[in-house]
Amino acid sequence: MIGISSTVFSAQNVEDTMREVSKEFELWEIFSEGEHYLPHIIKRFAAAAPSYSMKYSVHAPISDINIASLNERMREASVLELMATMEQAIEIDVKTVTIHPGVYSMVVPGQERKSIEKAKRSLRTLDRVTAEFGIKMALENMPSFNFFLGRRAEELKELVDGTDMKICFDIGHANTTGEIDNMIDLLGGRTVNVHVHDNTGDKDEHMTVGEGNTDFAKLKRLTKYNGNFVIESKGLESAVESKKRIMKILSG
């Protein structure tokens, strides 16, 4: 199934977004930020959802979350927020929640290994909780910003090794790091969500599919994947065009 997610939606009324998205898509990945922060909309969402035949997934908050924080209180608070996101997702019958692996210290050099260990600790806690809740939590690969953990497939693999944690494969992010093949080779079997958007390989631009140089045909290498393809766009119009183009690529 081809779905949509867009940060611009999170500045809008949730009911209006559901109505507009449902005209073009069967799946909406809710970005739990801004006006769509789940604790603030969950009752309204639950009331409106029966009017539509859409399915849903959730992208957890990212703005104030860092599961790799060297500040233990901030790390623990981030884990608790993600646990709360899982609980809220279950309330609206969502089974997949995508999260980010965190960021390194942006002011103190040489702390990368400590950040990785902090992230691993957080993920092991979250892994136990997902097993209890019966939900899938998918760790997303990041684009080519030096302060992000999880830009490389090897590092993402290290973070999830020893857990049942799943992967959200973002092919646009992987295009900026030259990691498309490595992500598929090392983590394709763990992938439960795929994010789709384009760029020219230099930065995370979230272009319409076909406007950049991302090799989307490589998605067909995910031979055992039967999950969703979520178009992360700058708006509905771009996503509709991306949907047409990615469907053609995947069926070719």
C-alpha positions as CSV (number, residue, x, y, z in Angstrom):
1,M,0.0,0.0,0.0
2,I,1.2,3.5,-0.9
3,G,0.8,6.0,1.9
4,I,1.6,9.6,2.7
5,S,3.2,11.6,5.5
6,S,4.1,15.3,5.6
7,T,5.3,17.6,8.2
8,V,3.1,20.4,6.7
9,F,0.1,18.4,7.8
10,S,1.1,18.8,11.4
11,A,0.3,22.5,11.3
12,Q,-3.3,21.8,10.2
13,N,-6.5,20.7,11.9
14,V,-6.5,16.9,12.1
15,E,-10.0,16.5,10.7
16,D,-9.2,18.6,7.7
17,T,-6.0,16.6,7.0
18,M,-7.9,13.3,7.3
19,R,-10.5,14.5,4.8
20,E,-8.0,15.7,2.2
21,V,-5.6,12.7,2.5
22,S,-8.5,10.2,2.2
23,K,-9.3,11.5,-1.3
24,E,-5.9,10.3,-2.6
25,F,-4.5,7.7,-0.2
26,E,-5.5,4.7,1.7
27,L,-2.7,5.1,4.3
28,W,-1.7,8.1,6.4
29,E,1.4,8.1,8.6
30,I,0.6,10.5,11.4
31,F,3.6,12.7,12.3
32,S,3.1,13.3,16.0
33,E,4.2,16.9,16.2
34,G,2.5,20.3,16.3
35,E,-1.2,20.1,15.8
36,H,-1.0,16.3,15.4
37,Y,0.8,15.5,18.6
38,L,-1.1,12.4,19.6
39,P,-1.9,13.2,23.2
40,H,-3.7,16.3,22.0
41,I,-5.7,14.8,19.2
42,I,-6.3,11.2,20.1
43,K,-10.0,11.6,21.1
44,R,-10.8,13.7,18.0
45,F,-8.9,11.3,15.8
46,A,-10.8,8.3,17.2
47,A,-14.1,10.1,16.7
48,A,-13.3,11.0,13.0
49,A,-11.6,7.8,11.9
50,P,-14.7,5.7,11.4
51,S,-15.8,8.1,8.6
52,Y,-12.8,6.9,6.5
53,S,-11.5,3.6,5.3
54,M,-7.9,4.6,5.7
55,K,-5.2,2.7,7.6
56,Y,-2.7,4.5,9.8
57,S,0.9,4.3,11.1
58,V,2.7,6.8,13.4
59,H,5.9,8.7,13.2
60,A,6.9,9.4,16.8
61,P,7.9,13.0,17.9
62,I,11.5,14.0,17.0
63,S,11.9,17.7,17.9
64,D,12.6,17.3,21.6
65,I,13.6,13.6,21.6
66,N,17.1,12.2,21.9
67,I,17.4,8.6,23.0
68,A,21.2,8.9,22.6
69,S,21.4,11.9,25.0
70,L,24.4,12.0,27.3
71,N,22.2,13.7,29.8
72,E,20.6,10.8,31.6
73,R,17.5,12.6,32.6
74,M,16.9,13.8,29.0
75,R,17.5,10.3,27.7
76,E,15.1,8.7,30.1
77,A,12.5,11.4,29.3
78,S,12.9,10.6,25.6
79,V,12.3,6.9,26.2
80,L,9.2,7.6,28.3
81,E,7.8,9.9,25.6
82,L,8.3,7.1,23.0
83,M,6.7,4.6,25.3
84,A,3.7,7.0,25.7
85,T,3.6,7.2,21.9
86,M,3.3,3.4,21.7
87,E,0.4,3.4,24.2
88,Q,-1.4,6.1,22.2
89,A,-0.8,4.3,18.9
90,I,-2.4,1.2,20.4
91,E,-5.5,3.2,21.4
92,I,-6.1,4.1,17.8
93,D,-5.3,0.6,16.5
94,V,-1.9,1.5,15.0
95,K,0.7,-1.3,15.0
96,T,3.8,0.4,13.6
97,V,5.6,3.4,15.1
98,T,8.7,4.9,13.5
99,I,11.4,6.5,15.6
100,H,14.8,8.2,15.2
101,P,18.0,6.8,16.7
102,G,19.1,10.1,18.2
103,V,21.9,12.6,17.8
104,Y,25.5,13.0,19.0
105,S,26.6,15.9,21.1
106,M,26.7,18.9,18.8
107,V,29.1,20.9,21.1
108,V,31.5,18.4,22.6
109,P,33.7,16.3,20.2
110,G,34.8,12.7,20.8
111,Q,31.6,11.6,22.5
112,E,30.3,9.5,19.6
113,R,30.9,6.1,21.3
114,K,29.1,7.2,24.5
115,S,26.1,8.3,22.5
116,I,25.9,5.0,20.7
117,E,26.0,3.1,24.0
118,K,23.2,5.4,25.3
119,A,21.1,4.8,22.2
120,K,21.6,1.0,22.6
121,R,20.5,1.2,26.2
122,S,17.3,3.1,25.2
123,L,16.5,0.7,22.4
124,R,16.8,-2.3,24.7
125,T,14.3,-0.7,27.0
126,L,12.0,0.1,24.1
127,D,12.4,-3.4,22.7
128,R,11.1,-5.0,25.9
129,V,8.1,-2.6,25.9
130,T,7.2,-3.3,22.3
131,A,7.1,-7.0,23.1
132,E,4.7,-6.4,26.0
133,F,2.5,-4.0,23.9
134,G,2.5,-6.2,20.8
135,I,3.5,-3.3,18.5
136,K,6.3,-2.8,16.0
137,M,8.8,0.0,16.6
138,A,10.9,0.8,13.5
139,L,14.2,2.6,13.8
140,E,14.8,4.9,10.8
141,N,18.1,5.4,9.0
142,M,19.2,9.1,8.9
143,P,20.5,11.5,6.2
144,S,23.9,12.9,5.8
145,F,24.1,15.3,8.8
146,N,27.1,14.6,10.9
147,F,25.3,14.8,14.2
148,F,22.8,12.0,13.4
149,L,23.3,8.5,14.6
150,G,22.2,5.8,12.2
151,R,23.4,7.3,8.9
152,R,25.3,4.1,8.0
153,A,23.8,0.7,7.8
154,E,26.6,-0.8,9.9
155,E,25.9,1.6,12.7
156,L,22.1,1.1,12.5
157,K,22.7,-2.7,12.6
158,E,24.9,-2.3,15.7
159,L,22.1,-0.4,17.4
160,V,19.4,-3.1,16.8
161,D,21.6,-6.2,17.2
162,G,20.5,-8.3,20.2
163,T,16.9,-6.9,20.0
164,D,13.8,-7.6,17.9
165,M,13.7,-3.9,16.9
166,K,12.6,-3.4,13.3
167,I,13.8,-0.9,10.7
168,C,12.2,1.9,8.7
169,F,14.2,2.1,5.5
170,D,14.2,5.7,4.2
171,I,15.5,5.4,0.7
172,G,15.8,9.2,0.3
173,H,18.0,9.4,3.4
174,A,20.1,6.5,2.2
175,N,20.6,8.3,-1.1
176,T,22.3,11.2,0.7
177,T,24.8,8.8,2.3
178,G,25.3,6.3,-0.5
179,E,23.9,3.6,1.7
180,I,20.9,2.2,-0.3
181,D,22.5,-1.1,-1.2
182,N,24.0,-1.5,2.3
183,M,20.7,-0.8,4.0
184,I,19.0,-3.5,1.9
185,D,21.8,-6.0,2.3
186,L,22.2,-5.6,6.0
187,L,18.8,-4.7,7.2
188,G,16.3,-5.6,4.5
189,G,15.0,-8.6,6.5
190,R,14.2,-6.3,9.5
191,T,12.4,-3.7,7.4
192,V,8.7,-3.1,8.3
193,N,8.3,0.4,6.9
194,V,9.7,2.2,3.9
195,H,9.9,6.0,3.4
196,V,9.9,7.3,-0.1
197,H,11.1,10.8,-1.3
198,D,13.7,12.1,-3.7
199,N,16.9,14.3,-3.6
200,T,20.0,14.9,-5.6
201,G,22.2,13.1,-3.2
202,D,23.6,16.2,-1.5
203,K,21.0,16.9,1.1
204,D,17.6,15.7,2.5
205,E,15.3,17.7,0.1
206,H,12.1,15.6,0.1
207,M,11.5,16.2,-3.6
208,T,8.8,14.6,-5.7
209,V,9.8,11.1,-7.0
210,G,11.7,11.6,-10.2
211,E,13.0,15.1,-9.6
212,G,16.3,13.9,-8.1
213,N,18.6,11.0,-8.7
214,T,17.5,8.3,-6.2
215,D,17.4,4.9,-7.7
216,F,13.9,3.8,-6.6
217,A,14.1,0.6,-8.7
218,K,16.4,-0.7,-6.0
219,L,13.3,-1.0,-3.7
220,K,12.5,-4.1,-5.7
221,R,15.5,-5.7,-4.1
222,L,13.4,-5.9,-0.9
223,T,12.1,-9.2,-2.2
224,K,10.5,-10.4,1.0
225,Y,9.0,-7.0,2.0
226,N,5.2,-6.8,1.9
227,G,4.7,-3.7,3.9
228,N,3.8,-0.1,3.1
229,F,5.6,2.6,1.1
230,V,5.1,5.9,2.8
231,I,5.7,9.0,0.6
232,E,7.2,11.7,2.8
233,S,6.4,14.9,0.9
234,K,6.3,18.6,1.2
235,G,2.6,18.5,0.5
236,L,-0.3,16.6,-0.9
237,E,0.1,17.6,-4.6
238,S,3.8,16.4,-4.6
239,A,2.8,13.2,-2.9
240,V,0.0,12.4,-5.4
241,E,2.5,12.7,-8.3
242,S,5.1,10.7,-6.4
243,K,2.5,8.0,-5.9
244,K,1.9,7.7,-9.6
245,R,5.6,7.5,-10.3
246,I,6.6,5.0,-7.6
247,M,3.7,2.7,-8.5
248,K,5.0,2.6,-12.1
249,I,8.5,1.9,-10.9
250,L,7.5,-0.9,-8.5
251,S,5.3,-2.5,-11.1
252,G,7.9,-2.3,-13.9
